[in-house]
Amino acid sequence: MRSRPLPEIELDIVDLSHDGRGVARVDGKAVFVAGALTGERVRARVVKRSRQFDEAEAVEVLTAAADRVAPLCAHFGTCGGCALQHLAPAAQIAAKQRTLLENLERIGHVAPARVLEPLSGEPWRYRRRARLSVKHVEKKGRTLVGFRERDGRFVAEIERCVVLHPAVGERIGELAALVETLDAKREIPQIEVSIGDELAGLVFRHLTPLSEGDRAKLVAFAQASGLAIWLQPGGNDSVVPLYPADPRLSFALPHHGVEMAFEPLDFIQVNGAMNERMIDHALALLAPQPNERVLDLFCGLGNFTLPLARRCAHVTGVEGDAGLIARARANAARQGFANVDFDVADLAGDQRSAPWAKARWDALLLDPPRAGADKVLEYLPRKDCGRVVYVSCHPGSLARDAGILVREHGFKLEAAGVMDMFPHTAHVESIALFVR
């Protein structure tokens, strides 16, 4: 028997959820409404019901929010790459600031002595790292390249992307057409985008070996577009350049006299311009002195480590990915740094016996993944550490760890604020300063 369609209802939106959907309440039950904004009244179609909450999609905006704007991308609402293009950029970052402060209060039971002005920049064409899904659709007789739809089972059918760097964002349709011509079009599940200051590159994941004809087509595309192409037949360590023979990716941090070389699958901050501003922001808050020693945990390529080395007596960077540490050491050696060293360590485990964990540090910088740094905070910072700057990609884990630093380590949450590393998404990047 065919199930009856779920109803359409009128809703007043009272908040934004962590994923950018409007929040309404019906008889005390939350309804999450895609495409709706705080302060709006909408007619919405219920698409899923559960015991705790319902999910819906806005069908018509009856009363629009003052901050509602027309999305720049024609695919917004279908493509899952962006969640907030219908909200003015200034209102997006204000909402993210509220999310951070609410998390600090609700989860960490702390509040900053001062709220930092949000850090924001150019909201379009900013992404220099992305993973594009690829799908040959037999029924359509064509190949799709793009981000996943909001319904993650499908790949969005797009021609261009206005948040990706234009070297790739303006060529989505060309990429789809290219893959459609390949013998291996059914065996290419994804294309990684990796863009440096001087070179933009693509990594083609392929599940079967490529024919000579396919390789020739990819080389011809690389030559015509100016893009570098790597092939990935297996795991991350299987990546090899196709064209040119020796492509080099790097980005400069001119304020700090640093250049960072990286490999195409290495983690780098998605937003290059905001990364530079974030480093300046973090160093201004940490205020390292020429005679001080600084520990940089979850250091990656040394994104903060090498700029810190320009300011202090010594800095040690620690990271779990041995490949990133190898590149960090090479970057430091190539640029003549004598006051920096790096260690490989799993920071999700107990590292309290490591020499760097037992050493004296004047200041600590943390830049953990979404899970946060709670395992590190079981044994660090030691009593001689006077300042901690915490850069976070998840406000919930930052809030939890802020509570630990304040209640268990005797710090004060001096300042906190957000940085718009991912405009038009619901992702919240934040930074906090803790002092003894």
TASUL-V263618 format. One record per backbone hydrogen bond with DSSP energy under -1.0 kcal/mol. NH is the residue of the N-H (numbers start at 0). CO is the residue of the C=O. E is the energy in kcal/mol with one decimal. If there is no record, write none. Layout:
nh=NH co=CO e=E
nh=NH co=CO e=E
This chain:
nh=8 co=43 e=-2.6
nh=10 co=41 e=-2.9
nh=12 co=39 e=-3.2
nh=13 co=22 e=-3.1
nh=14 co=22 e=-1.0
nh=16 co=20 e=-3.4
nh=19 co=16 e=-1.7
nh=21 co=32 e=-2.5
nh=22 co=14 e=-2.7
nh=23 co=30 e=-2.6
nh=25 co=28 e=-2.6
nh=28 co=25 e=-2.0
nh=30 co=23 e=-2.7
nh=31 co=53 e=-2.6
nh=32 co=21 e=-3.3
nh=33 co=55 e=-2.6
nh=35 co=32 e=-1.4
nh=38 co=12 e=-2.6
nh=39 co=36 e=-1.8
nh=40 co=62 e=-1.4
nh=41 co=10 e=-2.5
nh=42 co=59 e=-3.0
nh=43 co=8 e=-3.2
nh=44 co=56 e=-2.9
nh=45 co=6 e=-2.5
nh=46 co=54 e=-2.6
nh=47 co=54 e=-1.7
nh=49 co=52 e=-1.2
nh=53 co=29 e=-2.3
nh=54 co=47 e=-2.9
nh=55 co=31 e=-3.0
nh=56 co=44 e=-2.2
nh=57 co=33 e=-2.7
nh=58 co=42 e=-3.4
nh=59 co=42 e=-1.9
nh=61 co=40 e=-2.0
nh=62 co=40 e=-2.2
nh=67 co=64 e=-1.5
nh=68 co=85 e=-2.1
nh=75 co=72 e=-1.2
nh=77 co=74 e=-2.0
nh=78 co=74 e=-2.4
nh=79 co=147 e=-2.8
nh=82 co=423 e=-2.8
nh=83 co=423 e=-2.7
nh=86 co=83 e=-2.1
nh=87 co=66 e=-2.4
nh=91 co=87 e=-2.1
nh=92 co=88 e=-2.1
nh=93 co=89 e=-1.6
nh=94 co=90 e=-2.2
nh=95 co=91 e=-1.9
nh=96 co=92 e=-2.0
nh=97 co=93 e=-2.0
nh=98 co=94 e=-2.1
nh=99 co=95 e=-2.3
nh=100 co=96 e=-2.4
nh=101 co=97 e=-2.7
nh=102 co=98 e=-2.3
nh=103 co=99 e=-2.6
nh=104 co=100 e=-1.9
nh=105 co=101 e=-3.0
nh=106 co=102 e=-2.7
nh=107 co=102 e=-1.3
nh=109 co=103 e=-2.1
nh=112 co=412 e=-2.1
nh=113 co=413 e=-1.1
nh=115 co=415 e=-2.6
nh=118 co=417 e=-2.4
nh=124 co=161 e=-2.4
nh=126 co=162 e=-3.1
nh=127 co=269 e=-2.5
nh=129 co=192 e=-1.5
nh=131 co=190 e=-3.0
nh=132 co=145 e=-2.8
nh=133 co=188 e=-2.3
nh=134 co=143 e=-2.3
nh=136 co=141 e=-2.8
nh=140 co=136 e=-1.4
nh=141 co=136 e=-1.4
nh=143 co=134 e=-3.0
nh=145 co=132 e=-2.2
nh=148 co=153 e=-2.8
nh=149 co=77 e=-2.2
nh=151 co=149 e=-1.1
nh=153 co=150 e=-2.0
nh=155 co=146 e=-2.7
nh=157 co=155 e=-1.1
nh=160 co=168 e=-2.1
nh=164 co=126 e=-2.4
nh=167 co=164 e=-2.1
nh=168 co=164 e=-3.5
nh=169 co=165 e=-1.5
nh=170 co=167 e=-2.2
nh=172 co=158 e=-2.4
nh=174 co=170 e=-2.5
nh=175 co=171 e=-2.3
nh=176 co=172 e=-2.3
nh=177 co=173 e=-2.5
nh=178 co=174 e=-2.6
nh=179 co=175 e=-2.1
nh=180 co=177 e=-1.2
nh=181 co=178 e=-1.7
nh=184 co=181 e=-1.3
nh=186 co=183 e=-2.3
nh=190 co=131 e=-2.6
nh=191 co=202 e=-2.4
nh=192 co=129 e=-3.3
nh=193 co=200 e=-2.3
nh=194 co=127 e=-2.0
nh=195 co=198 e=-3.3
nh=196 co=249 e=-3.0
nh=200 co=193 e=-2.7
nh=201 co=227 e=-2.2
nh=202 co=191 e=-2.3
nh=203 co=229 e=-2.5
nh=204 co=189 e=-2.1
nh=205 co=231 e=-1.9
nh=206 co=186 e=-2.9
nh=214 co=210 e=-2.3
nh=215 co=211 e=-2.2
nh=216 co=212 e=-2.0
nh=217 co=213 e=-2.3
nh=218 co=214 e=-2.3
nh=219 co=215 e=-2.4
nh=220 co=216 e=-2.1
nh=221 co=217 e=-2.5
nh=222 co=218 e=-2.5
nh=223 co=219 e=-2.2
nh=224 co=220 e=-2.5
nh=225 co=221 e=-2.1
nh=227 co=199 e=-2.6
nh=228 co=242 e=-3.2
nh=229 co=201 e=-2.9
nh=230 co=239 e=-3.1
nh=231 co=203 e=-2.6
nh=237 co=234 e=-2.1
nh=238 co=235 e=-1.0
nh=239 co=230 e=-2.4
nh=241 co=228 e=-3.0
nh=242 co=228 e=-1.9
nh=250 co=259 e=-1.9
nh=252 co=257 e=-3.5
nh=255 co=252 e=-2.0
nh=257 co=252 e=-1.5
nh=259 co=250 e=-3.2
nh=261 co=248 e=-2.1
nh=265 co=262 e=-1.7
nh=274 co=270 e=-2.1
nh=275 co=271 e=-1.7
nh=276 co=272 e=-1.6
nh=277 co=273 e=-2.8
nh=278 co=274 e=-2.4
nh=279 co=275 e=-2.1
nh=280 co=276 e=-2.5
nh=281 co=277 e=-3.0
nh=282 co=278 e=-2.5
nh=283 co=279 e=-2.1
nh=284 co=280 e=-2.0
nh=285 co=281 e=-2.7
nh=286 co=282 e=-2.3
nh=291 co=288 e=-2.1
nh=293 co=313 e=-2.5
nh=294 co=362 e=-2.1
nh=295 co=315 e=-3.2
nh=296 co=364 e=-2.6
nh=297 co=317 e=-1.6
nh=298 co=317 e=-2.2
nh=301 co=298 e=-2.4
nh=305 co=301 e=-1.9
nh=307 co=303 e=-2.5
nh=308 co=304 e=-2.0
nh=310 co=307 e=-2.1
nh=311 co=307 e=-1.5
nh=312 co=291 e=-1.7
nh=313 co=291 e=-1.5
nh=314 co=338 e=-2.0
nh=315 co=293 e=-1.9
nh=316 co=340 e=-2.5
nh=317 co=295 e=-2.4
nh=318 co=342 e=-1.9
nh=324 co=320 e=-2.0
nh=325 co=321 e=-2.2
nh=326 co=322 e=-2.0
nh=327 co=323 e=-2.5
nh=328 co=324 e=-2.8
nh=329 co=325 e=-2.0
nh=330 co=326 e=-2.5
nh=331 co=327 e=-2.4
nh=332 co=328 e=-2.7
nh=333 co=329 e=-2.7
nh=334 co=330 e=-1.3
nh=335 co=332 e=-1.4
nh=336 co=331 e=-2.4
nh=340 co=314 e=-1.7
nh=342 co=316 e=-2.3
nh=344 co=318 e=-1.7
nh=346 co=344 e=-1.0
nh=348 co=345 e=-1.6
nh=353 co=350 e=-2.0
nh=357 co=353 e=-1.2
nh=361 co=292 e=-2.2
nh=362 co=292 e=-1.4
nh=363 co=386 e=-2.2
nh=364 co=294 e=-2.9
nh=365 co=388 e=-2.7
nh=366 co=296 e=-1.3
nh=371 co=368 e=-2.2
nh=376 co=372 e=-2.1
nh=377 co=374 e=-1.0
nh=378 co=375 e=-1.9
nh=379 co=375 e=-1.7
nh=384 co=381 e=-1.8
nh=385 co=361 e=-2.2
nh=387 co=433 e=-2.5
nh=388 co=363 e=-2.3
nh=389 co=431 e=-2.7
nh=390 co=365 e=-3.4
nh=391 co=429 e=-3.0
nh=397 co=393 e=-2.0
nh=398 co=394 e=-2.3
nh=399 co=395 e=-2.2
nh=400 co=396 e=-2.4
nh=401 co=397 e=-2.6
nh=402 co=398 e=-1.9
nh=403 co=399 e=-1.4
nh=404 co=400 e=-2.5
nh=405 co=401 e=-2.3
nh=406 co=402 e=-2.7
nh=407 co=403 e=-2.3
nh=410 co=404 e=-2.2
nh=411 co=434 e=-3.0
nh=413 co=411 e=-1.4
nh=413 co=432 e=-1.6
nh=414 co=432 e=-1.5
nh=415 co=113 e=-1.4
nh=416 co=430 e=-2.1
nh=418 co=428 e=-3.3
nh=419 co=118 e=-3.4
nh=420 co=418 e=-2.1
nh=424 co=421 e=-1.7
nh=429 co=391 e=-2.7
nh=430 co=416 e=-2.6
nh=431 co=389 e=-1.9
nh=432 co=414 e=-2.7
nh=433 co=387 e=-3.1
nh=434 co=411 e=-2.1
nh=435 co=385 e=-1.9
